[in-house]
Amino acid sequence: MPRAARPPRFYFNLRSPYNFLALRDLRENHPGLLDRLEWRPFWEPDEISRKLLAEEGAEFPYVPMSRAKQFYILRDVRRLAAARGLTLTWPVDADPWWEPAHLTWFLAERRGLGRAWVERAGRARWLEGRDLCDPATVRELAVSIGLDAEEAGAVTDDPEIRAQGAKALVDVSRDGVFGVPYFIHGSEPFWGLDRVADFAATFPEHAPAPAAQNPDPTEPGIALVGGPASDLSHAGGCG
């Protein structure tokens, strides 16, 4: 008996500006697609999560970013945000700890608020300059979408949620995810902000209309190649 097809997946990370912009593009251009995706969190694990991950025989596929790449991303994100009419803040992660924000997603998902949490946390970080590594900030934001303050404040100490988090990180490894935003439809992976449209186009109802065909390619004013093409272009993603 053939295995059921896996649902399309969206690996997100609340730290990434590219993730924030990709979600904004999907919401603006393909809103009907968001509810069809299986949302999967991806974050840099703390020592407890690393230990749980190792017990599953998996390894987290993320390496520290070079200073040069950090400066490039600052400029790149500024350009991309401006093109969308946005002015982003750039938070300073003085003491990074990504478990509170990402483990809260599992609590929110139980309550049917997973997408609401990603949206709220993204706005807080990139439009309001809030510190998502601060458990008090995370708890306040969680309450604002309807989660219980006590439960939200205890996610990093909840064994069940910790186990869910470890399983999610194992899936990151098994799906070959190395950065965000990362989408998978069938066997096809798509990494980066500038692959959002390509990913959406794999769903027939979201595919762009075919370009008009010109019977005479020599007609003046017709470009035979639409824009630059390069296999070396930056994929608009963190990884």
C-alpha positions as CSV (number, residue, x, y, z in Angstrom):
1,M,0.0,0.0,0.0
2,P,1.6,3.3,-1.0
3,R,2.4,5.8,1.7
4,A,0.3,8.9,2.0
5,A,1.9,12.0,0.5
6,R,3.5,14.3,3.1
7,P,1.9,17.7,3.4
8,P,3.7,20.7,2.2
9,R,6.0,22.1,4.9
10,F,7.1,25.6,6.0
11,Y,10.2,25.7,8.2
12,F,10.2,29.0,10.1
13,N,12.5,30.7,12.5
14,L,11.5,33.7,14.6
15,R,15.0,35.1,14.5
16,S,15.2,35.5,10.7
17,P,14.3,38.7,8.9
18,Y,13.9,36.7,5.7
19,N,11.4,34.5,7.4
20,F,9.4,37.6,8.5
21,L,9.4,38.9,4.9
22,A,8.6,35.6,3.4
23,L,5.6,35.2,5.6
24,R,4.5,38.7,4.7
25,D,4.8,37.9,1.0
26,L,2.7,34.8,1.4
27,R,0.1,36.6,3.4
28,E,-0.1,39.4,0.8
29,N,0.1,37.3,-2.4
30,H,-1.0,33.8,-1.5
31,P,-3.2,34.0,1.7
32,G,-5.0,30.8,0.9
33,L,-1.8,28.9,0.9
34,L,-0.9,29.5,4.6
35,D,-3.5,27.3,6.0
36,R,-2.5,24.4,3.8
37,L,1.0,24.3,5.1
38,E,2.4,22.2,7.9
39,W,4.4,24.7,10.0
40,R,7.7,23.5,11.4
41,P,9.9,25.6,13.8
42,F,13.6,25.8,13.3
43,W,15.9,27.4,15.9
44,E,19.4,27.2,17.4
45,P,19.0,24.8,20.3
46,D,20.2,25.4,23.9
47,E,22.2,22.8,25.8
48,I,19.1,20.9,26.9
49,S,17.7,20.7,23.4
50,R,21.1,19.6,22.0
51,K,21.3,16.8,24.5
52,L,17.8,15.6,23.6
53,L,18.7,15.9,19.9
54,A,21.9,13.8,20.5
55,E,19.8,11.1,22.2
56,E,17.8,10.8,19.0
57,G,21.0,10.4,17.0
58,A,20.6,13.7,15.2
59,E,22.8,16.8,14.9
60,F,21.7,20.4,14.4
61,P,22.8,21.6,10.9
62,Y,23.6,25.2,11.7
63,V,26.9,26.9,11.9
64,P,27.8,30.4,13.2
65,M,27.5,33.2,10.6
66,S,30.6,35.1,9.6
67,R,30.8,38.9,10.4
68,A,31.0,39.6,6.6
69,K,27.7,37.8,6.0
70,Q,26.1,39.6,9.0
71,F,26.9,42.9,7.4
72,Y,25.7,41.8,4.0
73,I,22.4,40.7,5.5
74,L,21.9,44.0,7.2
75,R,22.1,45.8,3.8
76,D,20.2,43.2,2.0
77,V,17.3,43.1,4.4
78,R,17.1,46.9,4.4
79,R,16.7,46.9,0.6
80,L,14.1,44.1,0.7
81,A,12.1,45.8,3.4
82,A,12.2,49.2,1.7
83,A,10.9,47.6,-1.5
84,R,7.9,46.4,0.5
85,G,7.3,49.7,2.1
86,L,8.6,48.5,5.5
87,T,11.0,49.9,8.0
88,L,12.4,47.2,10.2
89,T,14.1,47.5,13.5
90,W,17.2,45.4,14.0
91,P,17.2,43.9,17.5
92,V,20.4,43.3,19.4
93,D,20.5,39.8,20.7
94,A,22.7,40.3,23.7
95,D,22.0,37.0,25.3
96,P,20.5,34.7,22.6
97,W,18.2,32.0,24.0
98,W,15.6,30.9,21.4
99,E,13.8,28.2,23.3
100,P,11.2,30.5,25.0
101,A,9.9,31.9,21.8
102,H,10.0,28.7,19.7
103,L,8.7,26.3,22.4
104,T,5.8,28.7,22.9
105,W,4.8,27.9,19.4
106,F,4.0,24.3,20.5
107,L,1.8,25.6,23.3
108,A,0.1,28.0,20.8
109,E,-0.4,25.2,18.3
110,R,-2.2,23.1,20.9
111,R,-4.7,26.0,21.2
112,G,-5.1,26.5,17.5
113,L,-2.9,29.7,17.7
114,G,0.3,28.6,16.1
115,R,0.1,30.9,13.1
116,A,-1.1,33.8,15.3
117,W,2.0,33.3,17.5
118,V,4.4,33.4,14.6
119,E,2.7,36.5,13.3
120,R,2.7,38.3,16.7
121,A,6.3,37.3,17.5
122,G,7.5,38.4,14.1
123,R,5.9,41.8,14.4
124,A,7.3,42.2,17.9
125,R,10.8,41.5,16.8
126,W,11.0,43.2,13.4
127,L,8.6,46.1,13.7
128,E,8.7,46.8,17.5
129,G,12.2,45.9,18.4
130,R,11.2,43.5,21.2
131,D,13.6,41.0,22.6
132,L,12.3,37.5,21.9
133,C,15.1,35.9,24.0
134,D,13.6,37.5,27.1
135,P,11.1,35.1,28.7
136,A,9.1,37.9,30.3
137,T,8.6,39.5,26.8
138,V,7.6,36.1,25.3
139,R,5.1,35.6,28.1
140,E,3.6,39.1,27.6
141,L,3.3,38.5,23.9
142,A,1.8,35.0,24.4
143,V,-0.9,36.5,26.7
144,S,-1.7,39.1,24.0
145,I,-2.9,36.3,21.6
146,G,-4.9,34.5,24.3
147,L,-2.4,32.0,25.9
148,D,-2.2,31.5,29.6
149,A,0.6,33.4,31.3
150,E,1.6,30.6,33.6
151,E,1.7,28.0,30.9
152,A,3.6,30.3,28.6
153,G,6.1,31.1,31.3
154,A,6.8,27.4,31.9
155,V,7.4,26.1,28.4
156,T,11.1,25.6,28.8
157,D,10.5,23.5,31.9
158,D,7.7,21.4,30.4
159,P,9.1,17.9,29.6
160,E,6.3,17.2,27.0
161,I,7.0,20.5,25.1
162,R,10.7,19.9,25.3
163,A,10.2,16.5,23.8
164,Q,8.1,18.0,21.0
165,G,10.9,20.5,20.4
166,A,13.5,17.8,20.1
167,K,11.4,15.9,17.7
168,A,11.0,19.1,15.6
169,L,14.7,19.6,15.5
170,V,15.2,15.9,14.4
171,D,12.8,16.6,11.5
172,V,15.0,19.6,10.6
173,S,17.9,17.3,10.3
174,R,16.0,14.5,8.5
175,D,14.5,16.9,5.9
176,G,17.9,18.4,5.2
177,V,16.9,21.9,6.2
178,F,19.9,24.2,6.5
179,G,18.4,27.7,6.6
180,V,15.1,29.6,6.6
181,P,12.6,30.2,5.2
182,Y,12.6,26.7,3.8
183,F,9.6,25.1,2.0
184,I,9.1,21.5,0.9
185,H,6.3,20.4,-1.5
186,G,6.5,16.7,-2.4
187,S,10.1,16.0,-2.9
188,E,11.0,19.6,-4.0
189,P,12.7,21.9,-1.5
190,F,12.7,25.7,-1.8
191,W,15.1,27.9,0.3
192,G,15.0,31.6,0.7
193,L,12.8,34.6,0.2
194,D,13.2,34.7,-3.5
195,R,11.9,31.2,-3.8
196,V,8.5,32.0,-2.3
197,A,6.9,32.5,-5.7
198,D,8.4,29.4,-7.1
199,F,7.1,27.4,-4.1
200,A,3.6,28.9,-4.5
201,A,3.6,28.1,-8.2
202,T,3.8,24.3,-7.4
203,F,0.2,24.6,-6.3
204,P,-1.9,24.9,-9.6
205,E,-4.3,27.6,-8.2
206,H,-1.3,29.8,-7.2
207,A,0.7,29.4,-10.4
208,P,1.1,32.6,-12.5
209,A,-0.7,32.9,-15.7
210,P,1.4,31.8,-18.7
211,A,3.2,34.6,-20.5
212,A,1.7,35.6,-23.9
213,Q,3.5,34.0,-26.8
214,N,4.8,36.2,-29.6
215,P,4.9,34.3,-32.9
216,D,7.7,36.6,-34.2
217,P,10.7,36.7,-31.8
218,T,12.4,39.2,-34.1
219,E,9.8,41.9,-33.5
220,P,11.6,45.0,-32.1
221,G,11.2,45.6,-28.4
222,I,10.7,41.9,-27.4
223,A,13.3,40.6,-24.9
224,L,14.0,37.0,-25.4
225,V,15.6,36.5,-21.9
226,G,13.6,38.0,-19.1
227,G,16.1,39.4,-16.6
228,P,19.4,38.1,-15.4
229,A,19.9,34.5,-14.6
230,S,22.5,33.1,-12.3
231,D,23.0,29.9,-10.3
232,L,25.0,31.9,-7.8
233,S,22.4,34.4,-6.7
234,H,21.8,34.9,-3.0
235,A,18.8,32.9,-2.0
236,G,17.4,35.5,0.4
237,G,17.6,33.2,3.4
238,C,19.5,32.7,6.6
239,G,21.7,29.7,6.7
